[in-house]
Amino acid sequence: MKRFRLHVWFALLATAGIFFFSGSAMARKPIILGAPLSTAYLYGWAAERGIRLAVEEINAEGGVSVGGEKRPFAVEVIDTRDLEPGVPVSEALMAVERLILNKNADFIVGGPNRSEAALAAMSLLSKHKRVSIVTSGVLTPKYHKTVAANYDKFKYCFRIHGEAVNLIGEIIANFADLKKEHGLTKVFIMAQDVSHARGAAEVMGKVAGSKGFEVTGTEIFPTGATDFSMALLKAKSTGSQIINIWMDMPESAILLKQWYDLKIPALPFGSTLAAAEQPGFWDATEGKGEYTLCNVVNAGNAPSEATPWTMKFYNAYAEKWGVEPEGLGSSSSYMAVYALKDAIERAGTIDADKVITALEQIDMMGVYGRVRFDPKTHQVIPSTDPKEGAVGSILQWQDGKRVVVYPESIARGDILLPPWMDK
């Protein structure tokens, strides 16, 4: 009889536990982050990994405090395919709408990744009153200019990483150093046929010309191109000393292998160069990517000591995903989730207007420095000093490693020239 009573007692306890935990789960309704990403491409999958890592860390600490109640984040990802050749913008828009209407996303983070798709999605975000933080791809300055031009309509849209105009400024600063140290003055531009790259290539040509550099030519390539040899030979025949590259397609790895095989006496310098951003680039090019430079936009996408967060994030990402942070979108996607947590907790609600105000007032240290948004444009505020703003990161492949060479505040080495370049 005593044993029977014990069994009954344990059964009652178990039943009570089920009701308690199910009630707790109901009370802890997740805050859903919708992530429209081109998941087959670097800027999509790296963003998803950064988002999921941050969500896992935050949930492990109890979640997000919303008006005194702890709630977990949940992630819903839909593949936009917007980085794939020939895929229409409408497919990315359908992905965003499905996340909002079918997946009940409270916020949108990550993408769409292609500038054209992200710009088109701005009206959808306004229509559904969903706060969005772009974290990967989308380098066009038109994004934040659109917010400034019609704030009331597009106030829902934020971008937490650098953009093309700032990237151009960083690249020109490096060009100036190369001119001073090595006498490099002739620049050949190679760009992918997409909005941000075409526009950036045009602006780069004008800015470089105004800074005393000779632009020897510009070549535009369709997404998916696999042969760059004629343009490389043209760069050589014009005496070019720097090849400035704007490409987010993986085929850019072929460009660098051809550059090496042809021994083009010009330094390859990617403003965006997706293939060279990834840790596997060295093996993919069989070491022929040596001396390639690329801008990975934010610190933390390559190893440095920008802030105490930087290597903590870097190592956590590597441990979870079995690969080091892979380029543009890794650290910024991670930080977007923490920025949302900070804003929601200060707002005390997930109400869009109140979260917008909280994001406009954000001031926190993160992986790549001080994170603040311009309240009129919702663009993250950049700096070369991590104590003052979001710091970029330019790396060079040296002896199989990604070595940060800019800005000086976080650099781990100097730019090297290939031995076949005339000094």
N, C-alpha and C positions, 0 to 999 in steps of 0.2 A: 504493500500500500504506500509505503514511504517512497519507494522507487517510482511508483506511478505518479505520485504528487510532484516529484522532482521533474519527471518528463513533462507534465502539464505546465509546471512553472517555467521550464526552459522554452516550451512552445509559445507560451504567452509572451515571454521576453522577446523571442524571435519575431513574433507577429508585431509587437510594439515597435521593435527596431525597424521592421519593414515600413510601417506607417510613418515612423519618425524620419527615416532617410528619404522615403518617397516624398514626404511633405517638404523636407529640406530641399530636395532636388527641384520641386515645383517652385519653391520660393526663390531658388537660385536660377532664375530664367537666364539663359546665356545671352550675351550681347553678340549679335552675329556680324562678323566682318565678311563682306562679300569681296572676293578678289577676282576681277576679270583680267586674266593673264594669258599671254601667248606661251603656253607651257612647254612647247617643244623647242623653244629658243632660250638662250642664256638669260635675257632680261626678264623672261617669264618665270623660268624655274628657280633662278636665284632669288627673285622677289618672293616666291611662295615659300622657299626655305627660310628666308629671313623673317617673314611674317609668322610662320609656324613655330620657329624657335622662340620668338618673343612671347607668343601666346602661351606656349608650354611653360616658360619661366614665370609669367605673371599668374597663371592658374595654379602653379605649384605653390605660390605664395598666398593663395586664397582668392585671387581674382581682383576685380575692380570694385572699389567702394562707391556705390551709387546711393546717395542719400542715406548713408548709414547701413546699407545692405550690401553684402559682398556678392558679386555676380561674375561668373567666368566668361571669358571670351570663347567664341566658337568661330571656325573658319569655313567658309564655303567658296570653293574655287570653280570657275567655269573657264574653259579654254576659249579665248577669243580668236585665236589663229591670226591675229592682225599683223604679226611679223612675217607670215608666210607669203611668198610671192603670189600675186593675183587674187588674194582673198579680199572681198569687198569690205568696206568700212561697216556696212549694214550688219555683218556677222558679229562684229564687236559690240555694236549697239544692242543687238538682241541678247547678247550675253549679259550686258549690264542690266537690261530690263528684267531678264529672268532672275538674276540675283535679287533684285528688289521685289518683284511681284511673286515669284515662286519660292525663293529661298528666304524671303522676309529679312533681307540684310538691313541692319540698322545703320551701317556705315560701309562705304566702299574704299578699299585700299589697294594699292599696287598699280593697276592699269586702268584702261587699256594702255598697251606699251607703245604703239605707233602714234606719233604726233597727230596724224590726220584723224585717227579713231578717237583719241582723247579729246581733241577739240570738238568733234561731233557729239561726244557723250556729255559735254557740259550742259547742254539744254535738257537732256534727260535727267541729270542730277538736279537741276533747277525745278523741273516739272514735279519730281517726286520728293523734293526737299531732303535729299540725302547728302550729308557731308562726305566729301571724298578727299583723300590724300594720295596724290600721284607720287609713286616712289621709284619707278623704273622706266627707262626709255623717256619719251616725251621731253625732248630737249628744246623744242621751239619756244622762243620768247613770246610768241603770240598767246601762249597759254595764260601767263600771268598778266599780260597786257589786256586780254579779254576780260579778266576779273576787274581790272582797274577801270576799264571803259564802261562797264555796266555792272557795278558792284551789287546792286539790289537783286539782279537776276542770277549772277554767277558767284555770289558770296560763299556758296557751298564748296567751292573748288580750291584746294590747297596743293602746293608742290613742295616736298621736303628734301629735294636734291637740287644740284646745280643745273643750269641751263646753258644754251649754246653761246650766248653773249659772254657770260662769265668764263666759259671754257676757252673762248677765243682770247680773252684777256690773259688767261693763264698760259696759253700756248705762246702768245706774242711775248710775254715776259721771258719765257724760255728761249725763244728765238733771239731775243736781245742778248741774252747771256752767251748763246752759241756764236753770235756775230762778234761779240767782244772777245771771247776766249779763243775761237777757232776761225774767225773771218768768214763764217757761212752767211751768205746774203741772197742766194737764189732759191726760190721756193716753187715746187711743182705740186699742184693740188689734185687729189683723187677722191671723188665722192660717190656715194651711192645715190641712186635716183629715188630718194624719198624726201619729204618736205624739209625736215630739220637739216639734213645733210646738204641738200641743194642750196638752201638759204644760208647756211653757215659757210659753205664754200665761197659763195659770192661775197659775203661780208668779210671773210678771212682775206680774200684777194684784195679788197679795198683797204682794209686795215693794215695788212702787211705792206702794201704799196706806200701807204702814208707814213709808215715807220722806216722807210729806207730800204725795204727788201724788193727785189725784182721777182715778180710772179712770172715764171717761164711758161706756164700753161695750166689748164684745168681740164680734167677728163671726168665725165659722168658715166657710171656703170649701172645697168639694171640690177635689181635684186636677184641674186642667184647666179650672177656672172662667175665664170670659172677660169678665164684667161685674161691676164693683165699685162702680158709681155710687151705688147706694142706700146702701151702707155709708159711702161718702165723704160723701154728703149728710147722713147721720146724724151723722158726726163733726163736720161744720160746724154743724149745728143744736144740738149739745150744747156748742158753744164750745170744742171740743178744740183744743189747741195743738201736740200731738205725736201723730203716727200711728205706733205701733210695729208693725212688720210681721215676721211669721215665715212665710216662703214660699220653697220651693226650686224651684217650678215656673216655667218660662219665661214663662208667662202673666202673671206679676207685672209685666212691662213694660207691659202694658195698664193695670194699676192706676195706674202712675205717669203715663201719658199722660192718663188720665181725671182724675187729681188736678190736673194742670197745666191742662187745658182748663176744669175747673170752678173753678179758682183757689181751691182749698180752703185756708183760712188756718191750716194746721197743717203742721208740718215732718215729712216722711216719713223715718222712722228705722228701717231694717231691721236686726233682730238677725240674721236670715238672709234674704237677698233676692237670689236667684241671678241674676236678670236684670240687676240694677244692679252686680253684681260684675264683669261682663265688659267688656273694652275697647270692644266694639261697641255698648254700651248707648246711648251718645250718639246714634249714627246711627240705631239701631233706634227710638228715641223722638223722633227729629227735634229733639233738643235739649231735649225736654220733661222730661228727667230731671234738669235743673239743680236743685241744692240737695238732691237725694236723698242720704241717708247709708246706708251698709251696713257690717256687720261681716264682714270677709273672714277672720276667725278667726286667721290667722297672718301675721306680717310676711313680705314677699316676694311676696305675692299682689297687692300694689300697691307702687309705687316708694317706697323709703325707704333709710336708711343704718343699719338696725338693727345689722348686723354687716358685716365685710368680705365675707362670703359673699352678702349680700342682693342687691346689684346685679350681682354676678358671675353668680348664678343667674338673675336677672331678664333680663339681657342674653342669656345663653346660651339660655334658653327662647325668647325672642323671635326670636333668629337661627335656631334649629332649626325652630320651628313657624310662623314668619311672623306671630305674634300675641303680645302681651305676656301674662304669666301671668294666668289668667282668673278666679281666685277660689278659694274654699275647695277644697283638694285639690291645688293646684298645688305649692306649696312643701313641704307636709307629705308628699306622695307621693315627692317627690325626696329628702327627708331620711330617709324610712323605709328606702330602699335603702342609703344611707350608714350609717345606724344598724345595719342588718343586717351590712354589711361589717365595721364596727368590732367588733361582738359576735362574729361568726364567727372573725375573726382573733385576738381575745383568747381565745376558747374553744379555738381550734385544731381545730375540728371543726364539722360541721353537726348533730351530735346535739342533739335538741330540748331536753333538760333542761339541757345545758351552755350552749346558746345563751340559754335563758331566764335562767339565772344571770348571764350576761354582759350581757344587756339590762338586767337589774335593777341592774347596777353601772355602766351607761354614764354618761359625763359628758363630753360633747363640745360644742364650739361649732358652730352650724349657721346656716342661712339666717335663722331667726327667734330666735336666741339660744341660750342654754345648754340642751342637750337632756339631760334626766334623767327617769326614770320613778319614780313612787311604787312601791316594791317590793311593797306590799300590794294595790294596786289596778291597777297597770300603766297608769295614766293619766299622760301627760306632765305635768310640773310647770310650772304657769304663773307668770308674773311680768309686771310692767309695766317691768322693767329687763332688757334682753337679757343682761346679765352674770350674772343670777341664774336665769333660766328662759325658757320659751317665751313670746314676746311676741305679743300679739294685734295687730290692725290694723283701725281703723275709718277709712273714707274718706268723703269727700263729693265729689260731682260739682260742679266749679266751672269754668265757661267751657270745657267740653269735656274736662276732665282729671280723673283720679282723684287727689284730694289727701288724703294721710293726715293726720287731725286728732287721732288718739289711738292709743297713749298719748303723753304729753308727751315721753317719751324719744326718740321717733322721728318726732314730728309735723312736717309741712311746712306747716301752715296752721291757721287757726281756722275754726270752724263759722260759716257765713253763713246768714241767714234770707232767704226769698223776699220781694221788695219788697211783695207784697200782704198780708203778715202785719202786724197791728197791733203796734206796739212797746209 
